Amino acid sequence: QVQLVESGGGLVQAGGSLRLSCAASGFTFSNNAMRWYRQAPGKERELVASISSSGTTNYADSVKGRFTISRDNAKNTVYLEMNILKPEDTAVYYCSLYGNYWGQGTQVAVSS
């Protein structure tokens, strides 16, 4: 079965950086696009970034230029490098396969 396990969240000051990881199993990782979503308290879940099987990336306007999504097919892992973090980036971050399968999420908190 599909399993997605996120890690790397934490508390950071504004302007800081974090790197999230999502270890995937139960499917052919290299053949599939992967996505990172986030959900802030009281808000709907939003798509942050995606990466295709060939490495093409897309970003939400709110994170463009600050976040970088990447993948390591040898490790079945997708990453989200987050720089110049802002308090409004505070949320639970989830990786997802097609928006149908989800990890448990990892909390990111950015203090001002």
C-alpha positions as CSV (number, residue, x, y, z in Angstrom):
1,Q,0.0,0.0,0.0
2,V,1.0,3.6,-0.5
3,Q,2.9,5.1,2.4
4,L,4.2,8.7,2.6
5,V,6.1,9.8,5.7
6,E,7.1,13.4,6.1
7,S,9.8,14.8,8.3
8,G,11.9,17.9,8.9
9,G,9.4,20.3,10.3
10,G,10.0,22.5,13.3
11,L,10.1,26.0,14.8
12,V,12.2,28.6,13.0
13,Q,12.5,32.4,13.1
14,A,11.4,34.5,10.2
15,G,14.0,34.6,7.5
16,G,15.2,31.1,8.4
17,S,15.2,27.8,6.4
18,L,13.9,24.3,6.7
19,R,14.2,21.2,4.6
20,L,11.2,18.8,4.5
21,S,11.5,15.2,3.4
22,C,8.9,12.7,2.3
23,A,9.8,9.1,2.1
24,A,7.5,7.1,-0.2
25,S,6.8,3.4,-0.6
26,G,4.2,1.1,-2.0
27,F,4.3,2.4,-5.6
28,T,6.8,3.1,-8.4
29,F,8.0,6.4,-7.2
30,S,10.1,7.3,-10.2
31,N,7.0,7.1,-12.5
32,N,4.9,9.5,-10.5
33,A,4.5,13.2,-9.9
34,M,4.6,14.3,-6.3
35,R,3.1,17.3,-4.5
36,W,3.6,19.3,-1.3
37,Y,0.5,20.9,0.2
38,R,0.1,22.9,3.4
39,Q,-2.8,23.7,5.7
40,A,-2.7,26.6,8.1
41,P,-5.1,26.9,11.1
42,G,-8.6,27.8,9.9
43,K,-7.7,27.7,6.2
44,E,-8.1,25.2,3.4
45,R,-5.4,23.0,2.3
46,E,-3.4,24.5,-0.6
47,L,-1.0,23.2,-3.1
48,V,2.5,24.6,-2.5
49,A,4.7,22.8,-5.1
50,S,4.7,19.9,-7.5
51,I,7.3,17.9,-9.4
52,S,6.7,15.7,-12.3
53,S,8.3,12.3,-12.9
54,S,10.7,14.1,-15.3
55,G,11.6,16.8,-12.8
56,T,9.4,19.7,-14.1
57,T,8.4,21.8,-11.1
58,N,5.6,24.2,-10.4
59,Y,5.0,26.5,-7.4
60,A,2.3,28.6,-5.8
61,D,2.9,32.3,-6.3
62,S,3.2,32.7,-2.6
63,V,6.4,30.6,-2.4
64,K,7.9,31.1,-5.8
65,G,11.6,32.1,-5.5
66,R,11.8,30.9,-1.8
67,F,10.8,27.2,-1.9
68,T,12.4,24.5,-4.1
69,I,10.9,21.0,-4.6
70,S,13.2,18.2,-5.7
71,R,13.3,14.4,-5.8
72,D,15.7,11.6,-5.4
73,N,14.4,8.6,-7.2
74,A,17.1,6.3,-5.8
75,K,15.9,7.1,-2.3
76,N,12.1,7.3,-3.2
77,T,12.1,10.7,-1.5
78,V,10.8,14.1,-2.4
79,Y,12.1,17.2,-0.7
80,L,10.9,20.8,0.0
81,E,13.6,23.3,0.6
82,M,12.1,26.3,2.3
83,N,14.1,29.6,2.5
84,I,13.3,33.1,3.7
85,L,10.5,31.7,5.7
86,K,7.7,34.0,6.8
87,P,5.2,33.8,9.6
88,E,2.5,33.2,7.0
89,D,4.3,30.0,6.0
90,T,3.2,28.5,9.3
91,A,1.2,25.3,8.6
92,V,1.1,21.6,8.6
93,Y,2.9,20.4,5.4
94,Y,1.8,17.3,3.6
95,C,3.3,15.4,0.7
96,S,0.8,13.7,-1.6
97,L,0.5,11.4,-4.5
98,Y,-2.0,12.8,-6.9
99,G,-3.9,14.5,-4.1
100,N,-5.4,11.0,-3.3
101,Y,-2.8,9.7,-0.9
102,W,-1.4,11.7,2.0
103,G,1.3,11.5,4.6
104,Q,0.6,12.4,8.3
105,G,2.0,15.9,7.9
106,T,4.8,17.8,9.5
107,Q,4.3,21.0,11.4
108,V,6.2,24.1,10.4
109,A,6.0,27.2,12.7
110,V,7.7,30.5,11.8
111,S,8.0,33.1,14.5
112,S,8.2,36.8,13.8
